[in-house]
Amino acid sequence: RSRSPVEVQCQEAQLVVIVHRDLFGNGRLVSAAELSLGPAACKHSRLDPSQKTVTFSAGLHECGSTVQVTPDSLIYRTLLSYAPSPGSNPAIVRSNPAVIPIECHYPRRDNVTSGSIRPTWSPFNSALASEEKLLFSLRLMNEDWSSERDLSGFRLGEVLNIQAEVGSHSHVPLRLFVDSCVATLGPGAGNEPHYSIIDFNGCLVDGRSDATSSAFVTPRPRQDVLRFQIDAFRFAGDPRSLIYITCHLKVTPAEQSPDALNKACSFSKARNTWAPVEGTRDICSCCELGNCGRGR
């Protein structure tokens, strides 16, 4: 037959079952009263005489349906039952009862979004991002950014190419920011002495110092990657040459506009002003003040 006698639509919160009354393809139209959905025997919600169809609409948990949880899917199961009414002569039957199994599969790792809905509760994509393991990385790169630098040693006057990146398996587009970076002579940002490279929620303050060209690289290669360059340095009065750089990385939804708490701002000595990688210039004005509020 050109079309299936039973069509199933697995929607976000309900399933819709459309039954063509010529259920067996023999020209005999079944009655809507002979059809029911699920162990609870729910009746049809709509009858279309012109199309000769019977439609059932039910919530995923209604009509006695069951749900199975697998590592990858939620599987809702129910039954479409056909119970032929007895004919005028009870001694004979012209049709057999039938039970048609119905399943709806929903991937557990997908998400549903809507640009027009702005709920006041935490949206699904935010919950997914917070529950999922986000893989942050911070790497020293070679001169053309094509691969990680083999050697970690630098001479004064050289430039450090640093790439921050986040990887995830979700379908939620993310934008990466470097909230802060601190250089120390020991592991951990709390060690002394320390020197702030990035501060105030994304201000590359090292670029404000004299005789430096430190800045974020624009444009980004991707929203989940952020690159910046800093001039090599050492701590004055200390013979140790090993320096630790500890950075705080964070992400926001890519659709969220950068603001004073989520930004990547560099100082331009030529223009004597701060400029963002993306967003309006006013989000960088707090870099000069040294106070951009507190972010979560």
C-alpha positions in Angstrom: 0.0 0.0 0.0 1.1 3.6 -0.7 0.6 4.6 2.9 0.9 3.0 6.3 -2.4 2.1 7.9 -1.1 3.5 11.3 1.0 6.6 11.5 2.7 7.7 14.7 4.0 11.2 15.6 6.3 11.3 18.6 6.0 14.9 19.8 7.7 16.7 22.7 5.0 15.9 25.3 2.5 13.6 23.6 2.1 11.0 20.9 -0.4 11.2 18.1 -1.6 8.1 16.4 -3.5 8.4 13.1 -5.3 5.3 12.0 -6.7 4.8 8.5 -10.0 3.1 8.8 -9.1 0.7 6.0 -6.9 -0.9 8.6 -6.3 -4.2 6.8 -6.3 -2.9 3.2 -9.4 -5.0 2.2 -11.8 -2.1 1.7 -13.7 -2.7 4.9 -13.6 0.4 7.1 -13.3 -0.2 10.8 -15.4 1.8 13.2 -13.8 4.4 15.5 -15.6 2.8 18.4 -13.7 -0.5 17.7 -10.4 1.2 18.3 -8.7 2.2 21.6 -5.3 3.3 22.8 -3.3 1.7 25.6 -4.2 -0.5 28.5 -6.6 2.2 29.7 -8.5 1.9 26.5 -8.5 5.7 25.7 -10.9 6.7 23.0 -10.1 8.7 19.9 -9.8 12.5 20.0 -10.8 13.2 16.4 -12.6 11.6 13.5 -12.1 12.8 9.9 -14.8 11.4 7.6 -13.2 12.9 4.5 -9.8 11.3 5.1 -11.3 8.2 6.6 -9.0 8.5 9.6 -9.3 8.2 13.4 -6.8 10.2 15.5 -5.7 9.5 19.1 -3.8 12.2 21.0 -2.4 11.3 24.4 0.3 12.5 26.8 3.4 10.3 27.0 2.4 9.0 30.4 -1.3 8.7 29.7 -3.5 5.7 28.7 -1.4 3.3 30.7 1.8 3.7 28.6 5.1 2.5 30.0 8.6 4.0 29.8 12.0 2.3 29.6 15.2 4.2 30.3 18.3 3.1 28.4 21.7 4.8 28.5 20.9 6.6 25.2 17.1 6.8 25.0 13.7 7.1 26.7 11.3 4.6 25.1 7.6 5.1 25.6 5.5 2.0 24.7 1.7 1.6 24.3 -0.8 -0.5 22.3 -3.4 0.3 19.6 -6.2 -2.2 20.0 -8.8 -3.2 17.5 -11.8 -5.1 18.9 -14.4 -5.8 16.2 -18.0 -5.4 17.2 -20.1 -8.6 16.9 -22.0 -8.7 13.6 -25.7 -9.3 13.2 -25.2 -13.0 13.2 -23.1 -14.0 16.3 -22.4 -17.4 14.8 -19.8 -16.1 12.4 -17.0 -13.5 12.5 -15.6 -11.6 9.5 -12.6 -9.9 11.2 -10.1 -10.8 13.9 -9.1 -8.5 16.8 -5.6 -7.0 16.5 -3.1 -5.3 18.8 -0.5 -3.0 17.3 2.5 -2.1 19.4 3.6 1.5 19.3 6.9 3.0 20.5 8.4 6.5 20.7 12.1 6.9 21.2 13.6 10.1 22.6 17.4 10.6 22.7 18.5 11.4 26.2 21.4 13.6 25.1 19.4 15.9 22.7 17.8 19.1 23.9 14.9 21.1 22.7 15.2 24.9 22.4 13.0 27.7 21.4 14.1 31.2 20.5 10.8 32.8 21.5 10.5 31.2 24.9 12.4 32.8 27.8 11.6 30.7 30.9 12.3 32.1 34.4 13.6 28.8 35.6 17.0 27.3 34.6 16.6 26.3 30.9 17.4 22.7 29.8 20.5 23.7 27.9 22.0 25.4 31.0 21.2 22.3 33.1 22.8 20.1 30.5 26.0 22.2 30.4 26.2 22.2 34.2 25.8 18.5 34.5 28.0 17.5 31.7 31.8 17.2 32.0 33.2 20.2 30.1 36.7 19.6 29.0 38.7 22.8 29.4 42.3 23.0 28.1 45.0 25.7 28.1 48.0 25.1 25.8 51.1 26.8 24.6 50.9 26.9 20.8 53.5 27.3 18.0 53.9 30.5 15.9 51.1 29.8 13.4 48.7 28.2 16.0 48.7 24.9 14.0 49.8 22.7 16.9 51.0 22.7 20.5 54.5 24.0 21.0 57.0 21.2 21.6 59.3 23.3 23.8 58.1 25.2 26.8 61.2 27.3 27.2 61.2 31.0 26.2 63.7 33.8 26.0 62.8 37.3 27.1 61.5 39.2 24.1 59.6 36.2 22.7 55.8 35.9 22.6 53.8 33.2 24.3 50.8 32.0 22.2 48.2 30.6 24.6 45.1 28.9 23.4 42.1 28.2 25.7 39.5 25.8 24.6 36.5 23.9 25.8 35.1 20.6 24.4 31.7 19.1 25.1 29.4 16.5 23.6 26.3 18.6 24.0 24.5 20.4 21.2 24.5 23.6 23.1 26.8 26.2 21.4 29.2 27.7 24.0 31.4 30.8 24.0 34.6 30.5 26.0 36.1 33.3 28.2 39.2 33.6 30.2 38.1 35.2 33.5 41.6 35.6 35.0 45.2 34.4 34.6 47.8 34.7 37.4 51.5 33.9 37.0 53.4 32.5 40.1 56.6 30.8 41.0 54.7 27.9 42.4 51.6 25.9 41.4 48.3 27.6 42.3 47.1 31.1 42.0 47.5 31.8 45.7 51.3 31.6 45.7 53.5 34.7 46.2 54.9 36.5 44.4 52.2 36.6 41.8 51.5 38.7 38.7 48.0 39.2 37.1 48.0 38.7 33.4 44.2 38.7 32.9 41.9 40.2 35.6 38.5 41.8 36.2 36.5 39.2 34.3 38.4 39.2 31.1 40.6 42.3 31.0 44.1 41.5 29.6 45.8 43.8 32.1 49.3 42.8 31.0 48.8 44.7 27.8 48.4 47.9 29.8 52.0 47.7 31.0 54.7 49.6 29.2 56.6 48.0 26.3 54.2 45.0 25.9 52.1 43.9 23.0 50.0 41.4 24.9 46.5 41.1 23.6 43.7 38.7 22.7 43.7 37.4 19.1 40.7 38.5 17.1 38.7 37.1 15.5 38.3 33.8 17.2 38.7 30.6 15.2 35.5 29.3 16.9 33.3 30.4 19.7 34.6 27.7 22.0 38.2 28.8 21.5 40.0 31.9 22.7 43.6 32.8 21.9 45.9 35.4 23.5 49.5 36.5 23.3 51.7 37.7 26.1 55.3 38.8 26.1 57.7 36.5 27.9 58.8 37.8 31.4 60.4 36.7 34.6 60.0 37.7 38.2 62.6 40.4 39.2 65.1 39.4 41.9 64.4 35.7 41.7 66.7 33.3 39.9 64.0 30.7 39.2 63.1 30.4 35.6 60.0 28.1 36.0 56.7 30.1 36.0 53.3 28.7 36.6 50.3 30.3 34.9 46.9 29.5 36.4 43.8 30.6 34.5 40.1 30.5 35.3 38.1 29.5 32.2 34.3 29.8 31.9 31.6 29.5 29.2 28.3 31.1 28.4 25.7 30.2 25.8 27.0 31.4 22.5 23.7 33.3 21.9 24.3 35.4 25.0 25.8 38.8 24.2 29.1 39.6 26.0 28.9 41.9 28.9 31.0 43.4 31.7 31.2 40.0 33.4 31.7 37.9 30.3 34.2 39.5 27.9 37.7 39.4 26.4 39.2 42.9 26.3 42.6 44.1 25.1 44.3 47.5 25.6 45.3 49.3 22.4 48.3 51.6 23.1 47.8 53.2 19.6 44.3 54.3 20.5 44.8 54.4 24.2 41.6 52.5 24.8 40.2 49.1 25.6 38.5 47.0 22.8 36.6 43.7 23.0 37.0 40.6 20.9 33.3 40.8 20.4 30.6 43.0 21.8 30.3 46.7 22.3 33.2 48.8 23.5 31.4 49.9 26.7 31.7 46.4 28.2 35.5 47.1 28.5 35.2 50.5 30.2 35.4 48.8 33.7 38.9 47.5 32.8 40.4 50.9 33.3 38.5 51.3 36.6 39.8 47.9 37.8 36.3 46.9 39.0 33.9 45.0 36.8 31.6 43.6 39.5 31.5 40.0 40.5 30.4 37.2 38.3 29.0 33.8 39.3 
